[in-house]
Amino acid sequence: MSSAKNVLDEHKNRVTVITGIAIEANALIFGEGADETSSTNDLNAEKAVYAKAFQAWADGKIEGTAEDIFETVQEVLEP
């Protein structure tokens, strides 16, 4: 069970870090709700999120595989 918990914790961390990157890159903005974000539909900002997320992964700031990073960026940016 601890292995599954580690996988879930890693995913939650990836989502948190990449969401922060997306907000900083202006690809996401906070919505009316307290914990809601929405896309700005800015393709250049979305490209920046991918680049910064992969750089953070390369720097060891985000755990997982390249595929994990790609899928999490897609998850964070999807409407």
C-alpha positions as CSV (number, residue, x, y, z in Angstrom):
1,M,0.0,0.0,0.0
2,S,2.9,2.4,0.7
3,S,4.0,2.1,-2.9
4,A,0.6,3.3,-4.1
5,K,0.7,6.1,-1.6
6,N,4.1,7.2,-2.9
7,V,2.8,7.2,-6.5
8,L,-0.1,9.4,-5.5
9,D,2.1,11.7,-3.4
10,E,4.5,12.1,-6.4
11,H,1.5,12.9,-8.7
12,K,0.1,15.4,-6.3
13,N,3.5,17.1,-6.0
14,R,3.8,17.2,-9.8
15,V,0.4,18.8,-10.1
16,T,1.1,21.4,-7.5
17,V,4.5,22.4,-8.9
18,I,3.3,22.5,-12.5
19,T,0.2,24.4,-11.5
20,G,2.5,27.0,-9.9
21,I,4.6,27.1,-13.1
22,A,1.4,27.6,-15.2
23,I,0.2,30.4,-13.1
24,E,3.6,32.1,-13.2
25,A,3.7,31.7,-17.0
26,N,0.2,33.2,-17.3
27,A,-1.2,30.1,-18.8
28,L,-3.7,29.7,-15.9
29,I,-5.5,32.3,-13.8
30,F,-7.5,31.9,-10.6
31,G,-11.2,31.7,-11.2
32,E,-14.1,33.0,-9.1
33,G,-13.9,29.9,-6.8
34,A,-11.2,29.7,-4.1
35,D,-9.3,26.7,-5.7
36,E,-10.3,27.0,-9.3
37,T,-8.1,27.9,-12.2
38,S,-8.9,28.5,-15.8
39,S,-6.9,28.5,-18.9
40,T,-5.9,31.8,-20.6
41,N,-5.7,29.9,-24.0
42,D,-2.3,31.6,-24.6
43,L,-0.3,29.2,-26.7
44,N,3.0,30.9,-26.0
45,A,2.3,30.7,-22.2
46,E,1.4,27.0,-22.6
47,K,4.7,26.4,-24.5
48,A,6.5,28.1,-21.6
49,V,4.8,25.8,-19.1
50,Y,6.1,22.7,-20.9
51,A,9.6,24.2,-21.1
52,K,9.7,25.2,-17.5
53,A,8.2,22.0,-16.3
54,F,10.8,19.9,-18.1
55,Q,13.5,22.2,-16.9
56,A,12.3,21.7,-13.3
57,W,12.3,18.0,-13.9
58,A,15.8,18.1,-15.3
59,D,16.9,20.1,-12.3
60,G,15.5,17.4,-10.0
61,K,12.7,19.6,-8.6
62,I,9.9,17.3,-10.0
63,E,9.9,13.5,-9.6
64,G,8.7,11.1,-12.3
65,T,9.5,10.2,-15.9
66,A,9.4,12.5,-18.9
67,E,6.0,10.9,-19.8
68,D,4.7,11.7,-16.2
69,I,5.7,15.4,-16.7
70,F,4.1,15.6,-20.1
71,E,0.9,14.0,-19.0
72,T,0.7,16.2,-15.9
73,V,1.3,19.4,-17.9
74,Q,-1.6,18.3,-20.2
75,E,-3.8,17.6,-17.1
76,V,-3.1,21.0,-15.6
77,L,-3.7,22.9,-18.8
78,E,-6.8,21.1,-20.0
79,P,-10.0,23.1,-19.5
